[in-house]
Amino acid sequence: MRIYEAEQNSSDEKAVRTIDSIIKDLSVPEFKLFQRAVILSDLKKDLDKGKPLPFGFNEENFQSEFDGLDQLLTPKIVRRLEQRS
């Protein structure tokens, strides 16, 4: 049991360090765009699997929102999204 707990703590710490390295120097507006891109990307995967969309989205308005996001993303945010992958 102690080995499992030690491994879990190590995994948790690694996840926190990874997330921190991705978002640590993003400004608040940059972080909000990053967060929005992550959420919409995950929702796109769900949509592609036929799952229903939350937040009042339907297929049409979601696609418009998803497509419009690319115009807002800076190279810095795109690099951070790539790091997340």
TITIGU-535071 format. One record per atom (N, C-alpha, C): residue number from 0; residue in one letter; chain; atom name; x negated, y negated, z negated. Coordinates in steps of 0.02 Angstrom, whole numbers, plus 50000, padded with zeros to 5 digits. Each point is the difference from the previous one (the first is absolute). Layout:
N
{num=NUM residu=A chaine=A atome=CA xx=X yy=Y zz=Z}
...
This chain:
85
{num=0 residu=M chaine=A atome=N xx=49959 yy=50060 zz=50000}
{num=0 residu=M chaine=A atome=CA xx=50041 yy=49940 zz=50000}
{num=0 residu=M chaine=A atome=C xx=49956 yy=49937 zz=50000}
{num=1 residu=R chaine=A atome=N xx=49947 yy=50001 zz=49961}
{num=1 residu=R chaine=A atome=CA xx=49956 yy=49942 zz=49998}
{num=1 residu=R chaine=A atome=C xx=49966 yy=49988 zz=50067}
{num=2 residu=I chaine=A atome=N xx=49983 yy=50053 zz=50035}
{num=2 residu=I chaine=A atome=CA xx=49969 yy=49992 zz=50066}
{num=2 residu=I chaine=A atome=C xx=50050 yy=49967 zz=50047}
{num=3 residu=Y chaine=A atome=N xx=50062 yy=50022 zz=49998}
{num=3 residu=Y chaine=A atome=CA xx=50052 yy=49969 zz=50043}
{num=3 residu=Y chaine=A atome=C xx=50008 yy=49927 zz=49984}
{num=4 residu=E chaine=A atome=N xx=50002 yy=49982 zz=49935}
{num=4 residu=E chaine=A atome=CA xx=50008 yy=49931 zz=49980}
{num=4 residu=E chaine=A atome=C xx=49940 yy=49958 zz=50023}
{num=5 residu=A chaine=A atome=N xx=49941 yy=50027 zz=49995}
{num=5 residu=A chaine=A atome=CA xx=49940 yy=49964 zz=50022}
{num=5 residu=A chaine=A atome=C xx=50002 yy=49989 zz=50075}
{num=6 residu=E chaine=A atome=N xx=50021 yy=50052 zz=50037}
{num=6 residu=E chaine=A atome=CA xx=50005 yy=49993 zz=50073}
{num=6 residu=E chaine=A atome=C xx=50052 yy=49949 zz=50019}
{num=7 residu=Q chaine=A atome=N xx=50057 yy=50000 zz=49964}
{num=7 residu=Q chaine=A atome=CA xx=50054 yy=49953 zz=50014}
{num=7 residu=Q chaine=A atome=C xx=49976 yy=49929 zz=49987}
{num=8 residu=N chaine=A atome=N xx=49966 yy=49989 zz=49944}
{num=8 residu=N chaine=A atome=CA xx=49975 yy=49933 zz=49984}
{num=8 residu=N chaine=A atome=C xx=49950 yy=49977 zz=50053}
{num=9 residu=S chaine=A atome=N xx=49958 yy=50045 zz=50023}
{num=9 residu=S chaine=A atome=CA xx=49951 yy=49984 zz=50051}
{num=9 residu=S chaine=A atome=C xx=50035 yy=49981 zz=50065}
{num=10 residu=S chaine=A atome=N xx=50052 yy=50037 zz=50018}
{num=10 residu=S chaine=A atome=CA xx=50038 yy=49985 zz=50061}
{num=10 residu=S chaine=A atome=C xx=50036 yy=49934 zz=49994}
{num=11 residu=D chaine=A atome=N xx=50028 yy=49986 zz=49941}
{num=11 residu=D chaine=A atome=CA xx=50034 yy=49937 zz=49989}
{num=11 residu=D chaine=A atome=C xx=49952 yy=49942 zz=50007}
{num=12 residu=E chaine=A atome=N xx=49941 yy=50007 zz=49970}
{num=12 residu=E chaine=A atome=CA xx=49950 yy=49947 zz=50003}
{num=12 residu=E chaine=A atome=C xx=49976 yy=49989 zz=50072}
{num=13 residu=K chaine=A atome=N xx=49992 yy=50053 zz=50037}
{num=13 residu=K chaine=A atome=CA xx=49979 yy=49994 zz=50069}
{num=13 residu=K chaine=A atome=C xx=50053 yy=49964 zz=50041}
{num=14 residu=A chaine=A atome=N xx=50063 yy=50016 zz=49989}
{num=14 residu=A chaine=A atome=CA xx=50055 yy=49967 zz=50036}
{num=14 residu=A chaine=A atome=C xx=50001 yy=49925 zz=49984}
{num=15 residu=V chaine=A atome=N xx=49991 yy=49983 zz=49937}
{num=15 residu=V chaine=A atome=CA xx=50001 yy=49930 zz=49980}
{num=15 residu=V chaine=A atome=C xx=49941 yy=49963 zz=50033}
{num=16 residu=R chaine=A atome=N xx=49942 yy=50031 zz=50000}
{num=16 residu=R chaine=A atome=CA xx=49941 yy=49968 zz=50032}
{num=16 residu=R chaine=A atome=C xx=50011 yy=49991 zz=50075}
{num=17 residu=T chaine=A atome=N xx=50030 yy=50050 zz=50032}
{num=17 residu=T chaine=A atome=CA xx=50012 yy=49995 zz=50072}
{num=17 residu=T chaine=A atome=C xx=50050 yy=49944 zz=50015}
{num=18 residu=I chaine=A atome=N xx=50054 yy=49998 zz=49963}
{num=18 residu=I chaine=A atome=CA xx=50050 yy=49947 zz=50011}
{num=18 residu=I chaine=A atome=C xx=49969 yy=49932 zz=49987}
{num=19 residu=D chaine=A atome=N xx=49963 yy=49995 zz=49946}
{num=19 residu=D chaine=A atome=CA xx=49968 yy=49936 zz=49983}
{num=19 residu=D chaine=A atome=C xx=49953 yy=49977 zz=50055}
{num=20 residu=S chaine=A atome=N xx=49962 yy=50046 zz=50028}
{num=20 residu=S chaine=A atome=CA xx=49953 yy=49981 zz=50053}
{num=20 residu=S chaine=A atome=C xx=50036 yy=49975 zz=50063}
{num=21 residu=I chaine=A atome=N xx=50060 yy=50023 zz=50010}
{num=21 residu=I chaine=A atome=CA xx=50038 yy=49980 zz=50059}
{num=21 residu=I chaine=A atome=C xx=50033 yy=49931 zz=49990}
{num=22 residu=I chaine=A atome=N xx=50026 yy=49987 zz=49941}
{num=22 residu=I chaine=A atome=CA xx=50041 yy=49940 zz=49990}
{num=22 residu=I chaine=A atome=C xx=49967 yy=49945 zz=49959}
{num=23 residu=K chaine=A atome=N xx=49941 yy=50013 zz=49972}
{num=23 residu=K chaine=A atome=CA xx=49972 yy=49955 zz=49949}
{num=23 residu=K chaine=A atome=C xx=49991 yy=49927 zz=50023}
{num=24 residu=D chaine=A atome=N xx=49982 yy=49987 zz=50061}
{num=24 residu=D chaine=A atome=CA xx=49989 yy=49931 zz=50020}
{num=24 residu=D chaine=A atome=C xx=50053 yy=49973 zz=50048}
{num=25 residu=L chaine=A atome=N xx=50058 yy=50032 zz=50000}
{num=25 residu=L chaine=A atome=CA xx=50056 yy=49973 zz=50040}
{num=25 residu=L chaine=A atome=C xx=50034 yy=49945 zz=49960}
{num=26 residu=S chaine=A atome=N xx=50016 yy=49946 zz=50034}
{num=26 residu=S chaine=A atome=CA xx=50040 yy=49947 zz=49968}
{num=26 residu=S chaine=A atome=C xx=50071 yy=50027 zz=49989}
{num=27 residu=V chaine=A atome=N xx=50039 yy=49963 zz=49963}
{num=27 residu=V chaine=A atome=CA xx=50069 yy=50022 zz=49987}
{num=27 residu=V chaine=A atome=C xx=50039 yy=50006 zz=50066}
{num=28 residu=P chaine=A atome=N xx=49997 yy=49951 zz=50045}
{num=28 residu=P chaine=A atome=CA xx=50036 yy=50009 zz=50064}
{num=28 residu=P chaine=A atome=C xx=49974 yy=50059 zz=50041}
{num=29 residu=E chaine=A atome=N xx=49933 yy=50010 zz=49999}
{num=29 residu=E chaine=A atome=CA xx=49972 yy=50057 zz=50036}
{num=29 residu=E chaine=A atome=C xx=50023 yy=50066 zz=49970}
{num=30 residu=F chaine=A atome=N xx=50001 yy=50003 zz=49933}
{num=30 residu=F chaine=A atome=CA xx=50023 yy=50061 zz=49967}
{num=30 residu=F chaine=A atome=C xx=50073 yy=50014 zz=50016}
{num=31 residu=K chaine=A atome=N xx=50041 yy=49948 zz=50001}
{num=31 residu=K chaine=A atome=CA xx=50071 yy=50010 zz=50016}
{num=31 residu=K chaine=A atome=C xx=50009 yy=50028 zz=50071}
{num=32 residu=L chaine=A atome=N xx=49961 yy=49975 zz=50047}
{num=32 residu=L chaine=A atome=CA xx=50003 yy=50027 zz=50069}
{num=32 residu=L chaine=A atome=C xx=49974 yy=50071 zz=50002}
{num=33 residu=F chaine=A atome=N xx=49946 yy=50014 zz=49964}
{num=33 residu=F chaine=A atome=CA xx=49972 yy=50068 zz=49995}
{num=33 residu=F chaine=A atome=C xx=50053 yy=50047 zz=49973}
{num=34 residu=Q chaine=A atome=N xx=50031 yy=49980 zz=49945}
{num=34 residu=Q chaine=A atome=CA xx=50052 yy=50040 zz=49968}
{num=34 residu=Q chaine=A atome=C xx=50058 yy=50013 zz=50047}
{num=35 residu=R chaine=A atome=N xx=50022 yy=49948 zz=50035}
{num=35 residu=R chaine=A atome=CA xx=50055 yy=50007 zz=50048}
{num=35 residu=R chaine=A atome=C xx=49982 yy=50048 zz=50056}
{num=36 residu=A chaine=A atome=N xx=49938 yy=49995 zz=50024}
{num=36 residu=A chaine=A atome=CA xx=49977 yy=50045 zz=50053}
{num=36 residu=A chaine=A atome=C xx=49999 yy=50072 zz=49977}
{num=37 residu=V chaine=A atome=N xx=49977 yy=50012 zz=49939}
{num=37 residu=V chaine=A atome=CA xx=49998 yy=50068 zz=49972}
{num=37 residu=V chaine=A atome=C xx=50071 yy=50028 zz=49995}
{num=38 residu=I chaine=A atome=N xx=50045 yy=49960 zz=49973}
{num=38 residu=I chaine=A atome=CA xx=50069 yy=50024 zz=49991}
{num=38 residu=I chaine=A atome=C xx=50033 yy=50014 zz=50067}
{num=39 residu=L chaine=A atome=N xx=49993 yy=49953 zz=50048}
{num=39 residu=L chaine=A atome=CA xx=50032 yy=50010 zz=50065}
{num=39 residu=L chaine=A atome=C xx=49969 yy=50059 zz=50037}
{num=40 residu=S chaine=A atome=N xx=49936 yy=50010 zz=49993}
{num=40 residu=S chaine=A atome=CA xx=49967 yy=50058 zz=50031}
{num=40 residu=S chaine=A atome=C xx=50027 yy=50065 zz=49972}
{num=41 residu=D chaine=A atome=N xx=50008 yy=50003 zz=49935}
{num=41 residu=D chaine=A atome=CA xx=50029 yy=50060 zz=49969}
{num=41 residu=D chaine=A atome=C xx=50072 yy=50011 zz=50021}
{num=42 residu=L chaine=A atome=N xx=50038 yy=49945 zz=50005}
{num=42 residu=L chaine=A atome=CA xx=50070 yy=50006 zz=50022}
{num=42 residu=L chaine=A atome=C xx=50004 yy=50023 zz=50073}
{num=43 residu=K chaine=A atome=N xx=49952 yy=49977 zz=50041}
{num=43 residu=K chaine=A atome=CA xx=49999 yy=50022 zz=50070}
{num=43 residu=K chaine=A atome=C xx=49990 yy=50075 zz=50005}
{num=44 residu=K chaine=A atome=N xx=49957 yy=50027 zz=49958}
{num=44 residu=K chaine=A atome=CA xx=49989 yy=50073 zz=49999}
{num=44 residu=K chaine=A atome=C xx=50065 yy=50035 zz=49980}
{num=45 residu=D chaine=A atome=N xx=50035 yy=49972 zz=49950}
{num=45 residu=D chaine=A atome=CA xx=50063 yy=50030 zz=49979}
{num=45 residu=D chaine=A atome=C xx=50052 yy=49997 zz=50056}
{num=46 residu=L chaine=A atome=N xx=50003 yy=49943 zz=50034}
{num=46 residu=L chaine=A atome=CA xx=50047 yy=49992 zz=50056}
{num=46 residu=L chaine=A atome=C xx=49985 yy=50051 zz=50054}
{num=47 residu=D chaine=A atome=N xx=49937 yy=50009 zz=50016}
{num=47 residu=D chaine=A atome=CA xx=49980 yy=50048 zz=50051}
{num=47 residu=D chaine=A atome=C xx=50019 yy=50071 zz=49981}
{num=48 residu=K chaine=A atome=N xx=50007 yy=50014 zz=49935}
{num=48 residu=K chaine=A atome=CA xx=50021 yy=50066 zz=49976}
{num=48 residu=K chaine=A atome=C xx=50075 yy=50006 zz=49994}
{num=49 residu=G chaine=A atome=N xx=50036 yy=49945 zz=50018}
{num=49 residu=G chaine=A atome=CA xx=50073 yy=50002 zz=49998}
{num=49 residu=G chaine=A atome=C xx=50030 yy=49982 zz=49932}
{num=50 residu=K chaine=A atome=N xx=49960 yy=49976 zz=49955}
{num=50 residu=K chaine=A atome=CA xx=50025 yy=49981 zz=49934}
{num=50 residu=K chaine=A atome=C xx=50034 yy=49932 zz=50003}
{num=51 residu=P chaine=A atome=N xx=50050 yy=49989 zz=49957}
{num=51 residu=P chaine=A atome=CA xx=50033 yy=49934 zz=50000}
{num=51 residu=P chaine=A atome=C xx=49954 yy=49946 zz=49971}
{num=52 residu=L chaine=A atome=N xx=50012 yy=49940 zz=50022}
{num=52 residu=L chaine=A atome=CA xx=49959 yy=49943 zz=49979}
{num=52 residu=L chaine=A atome=C xx=50033 yy=49963 zz=49941}
{num=53 residu=P chaine=A atome=N xx=49960 yy=49979 zz=49951}
{num=53 residu=P chaine=A atome=CA xx=50027 yy=49961 zz=49944}
{num=53 residu=P chaine=A atome=C xx=49998 yy=49925 zz=50015}
{num=54 residu=F chaine=A atome=N xx=50017 yy=49960 zz=49951}
{num=54 residu=F chaine=A atome=CA xx=49994 yy=49927 zz=50002}
{num=54 residu=F chaine=A atome=C xx=50043 yy=49968 zz=50053}
{num=55 residu=G chaine=A atome=N xx=50055 yy=50032 zz=50019}
{num=55 residu=G chaine=A atome=CA xx=50045 yy=49971 zz=50050}
{num=55 residu=G chaine=A atome=C xx=49975 yy=50004 zz=50072}
{num=56 residu=F chaine=A atome=N xx=49947 yy=50038 zz=50010}
{num=56 residu=F chaine=A atome=CA xx=49974 yy=50008 zz=50068}
{num=56 residu=F chaine=A atome=C xx=50042 yy=50050 zz=50039}
{num=57 residu=N chaine=A atome=N xx=50009 yy=49987 zz=50064}
{num=57 residu=N chaine=A atome=CA xx=50023 yy=50050 zz=50047}
{num=57 residu=N chaine=A atome=C xx=49945 yy=50006 zz=50052}
{num=58 residu=E chaine=A atome=N xx=50007 yy=50045 zz=50046}
{num=58 residu=E chaine=A atome=CA xx=49946 yy=50012 zz=50048}
{num=58 residu=E chaine=A atome=C xx=49982 yy=49937 zz=50040}
{num=59 residu=E chaine=A atome=N xx=50050 yy=49962 zz=50018}
{num=59 residu=E chaine=A atome=CA xx=49988 yy=49941 zz=50042}
{num=59 residu=E chaine=A atome=C xx=49964 yy=49944 zz=49961}
{num=60 residu=N chaine=A atome=N xx=50027 yy=49981 zz=49942}
{num=60 residu=N chaine=A atome=CA xx=49968 yy=49944 zz=49964}
{num=60 residu=N chaine=A atome=C xx=49933 yy=50021 zz=49970}
{num=61 residu=F chaine=A atome=N xx=49992 yy=50064 zz=49985}
{num=61 residu=F chaine=A atome=CA xx=49936 yy=50023 zz=49975}
{num=61 residu=F chaine=A atome=C xx=49947 yy=49994 zz=50054}
{num=62 residu=Q chaine=A atome=N xx=50016 yy=50021 zz=50060}
{num=62 residu=Q chaine=A atome=CA xx=49951 yy=49998 zz=50055}
{num=62 residu=Q chaine=A atome=C xx=49978 yy=49928 zz=50014}
{num=63 residu=S chaine=A atome=N xx=50047 yy=49954 zz=49997}
{num=63 residu=S chaine=A atome=CA xx=49984 yy=49930 zz=50010}
{num=63 residu=S chaine=A atome=C xx=49952 yy=49975 zz=49945}
{num=64 residu=E chaine=A atome=N xx=50015 yy=50018 zz=49938}
{num=64 residu=E chaine=A atome=CA xx=49957 yy=49981 zz=49944}
{num=64 residu=E chaine=A atome=C xx=49931 yy=50031 zz=50006}
{num=65 residu=F chaine=A atome=N xx=49999 yy=50064 zz=50018}
{num=65 residu=F chaine=A atome=CA xx=49937 yy=50037 zz=50006}
{num=65 residu=F chaine=A atome=C xx=49957 yy=49970 zz=50056}
{num=66 residu=D chaine=A atome=N xx=50030 yy=49987 zz=50057}
{num=66 residu=D chaine=A atome=CA xx=49963 yy=49972 zz=50057}
{num=66 residu=D chaine=A atome=C xx=49975 yy=49929 zz=49986}
{num=67 residu=G chaine=A atome=N xx=50039 yy=49961 zz=49964}
{num=67 residu=G chaine=A atome=CA xx=49980 yy=49931 zz=49985}
{num=67 residu=G chaine=A atome=C xx=49944 yy=49995 zz=49950}
{num=68 residu=L chaine=A atome=N xx=49989 yy=50052 zz=49961}
{num=68 residu=L chaine=A atome=CA xx=49948 yy=49998 zz=49949}
{num=68 residu=L chaine=A atome=C xx=49931 yy=49994 zz=50031}
{num=69 residu=D chaine=A atome=N xx=49988 yy=50032 zz=50056}
{num=69 residu=D chaine=A atome=CA xx=49934 yy=49999 zz=50031}
{num=69 residu=D chaine=A atome=C xx=49976 yy=49928 zz=50014}
{num=70 residu=Q chaine=A atome=N xx=50046 yy=49956 zz=50016}
{num=70 residu=Q chaine=A atome=CA xx=49981 yy=49931 zz=50015}
{num=70 residu=Q chaine=A atome=C xx=49977 yy=49963 zz=49937}
{num=71 residu=L chaine=A atome=N xx=50018 yy=50024 zz=49942}
{num=71 residu=L chaine=A atome=CA xx=49983 yy=49967 zz=49938}
{num=71 residu=L chaine=A atome=C xx=49936 yy=50025 zz=49968}
{num=72 residu=L chaine=A atome=N xx=49978 yy=50059 zz=50020}
{num=72 residu=L chaine=A atome=CA xx=49942 yy=50031 zz=49968}
{num=72 residu=L chaine=A atome=C xx=49935 yy=49969 zz=50024}
{num=73 residu=T chaine=A atome=N xx=49958 yy=49981 zz=49953}
{num=73 residu=T chaine=A atome=CA xx=49934 yy=49974 zz=50016}
{num=73 residu=T chaine=A atome=C xx=49951 yy=50058 zz=50009}
{num=74 residu=P chaine=A atome=N xx=49943 yy=49988 zz=50031}
{num=74 residu=P chaine=A atome=CA xx=49950 yy=50054 zz=50006}
{num=74 residu=P chaine=A atome=C xx=49980 yy=50029 zz=49932}
{num=75 residu=K chaine=A atome=N xx=49996 yy=49957 zz=49950}
{num=75 residu=K chaine=A atome=CA xx=49983 yy=50023 zz=49933}
{num=75 residu=K chaine=A atome=C xx=50051 yy=50050 zz=49973}
{num=76 residu=I chaine=A atome=N xx=50063 yy=49985 zz=50009}
{num=76 residu=I chaine=A atome=CA xx=50053 yy=50045 zz=49976}
{num=76 residu=I chaine=A atome=C xx=50000 yy=50065 zz=50041}
{num=77 residu=V chaine=A atome=N xx=49989 yy=49995 zz=50065}
{num=77 residu=V chaine=A atome=CA xx=49997 yy=50059 zz=50042}
{num=77 residu=V chaine=A atome=C xx=49943 yy=50046 zz=49977}
{num=78 residu=R chaine=A atome=N xx=49943 yy=49971 zz=49984}
{num=78 residu=R chaine=A atome=CA xx=49943 yy=50041 zz=49975}
{num=78 residu=R chaine=A atome=C xx=50019 yy=50035 zz=49935}
{num=79 residu=R chaine=A atome=N xx=50036 yy=49965 zz=49956}
{num=79 residu=R chaine=A atome=CA xx=50020 yy=50031 zz=49937}
{num=79 residu=R chaine=A atome=C xx=50050 yy=50056 zz=50010}
{num=80 residu=L chaine=A atome=N xx=50044 yy=49990 zz=50048}
{num=80 residu=L chaine=A atome=CA xx=50048 yy=50054 zz=50016}
{num=80 residu=L chaine=A atome=C xx=49964 yy=50061 zz=50028}
{num=81 residu=E chaine=A atome=N xx=49948 yy=49988 zz=50040}
{num=81 residu=E chaine=A atome=CA xx=49960 yy=50055 zz=50026}
{num=81 residu=E chaine=A atome=C xx=49963 yy=50037 zz=49944}
{num=82 residu=Q chaine=A atome=N xx=49976 yy=49962 zz=49950}
{num=82 residu=Q chaine=A atome=CA xx=49967 yy=50031 zz=49943}
{num=82 residu=Q chaine=A atome=C xx=50048 yy=50045 zz=49963}
{num=83 residu=R chaine=A atome=N xx=50062 yy=49981 zz=49997}
{num=83 residu=R chaine=A atome=CA xx=50051 yy=50038 zz=49963}
{num=83 residu=R chaine=A atome=C xx=50013 yy=50068 zz=50033}
{num=84 residu=S chaine=A atome=N xx=49992 yy=50003 zz=50065}
{num=84 residu=S chaine=A atome=CA xx=50017 yy=50061 zz=50038}
{num=84 residu=S chaine=A atome=C xx=49955 yy=50057 zz=49985}
